[in-house]
């Protein structure tokens, strides 16, 4: 991982997502270079954040 920092903090991501924390975390992960998507988990019966990390 590089020594670069993000220009936004988590509160800014949440504000930009209209208060949706899951959506804010999705964007944060994407800005960090990970593949992220919000998917519905039938077993949990709610949306979850799926993060894909390549090795």
Protein Blocks (a to p, Z undefined) as FASTA:
>chain_A
ZZbdcfbdfklmmmmnnopaklmmmmmmmmnopacdddddfklopacddddddZZ
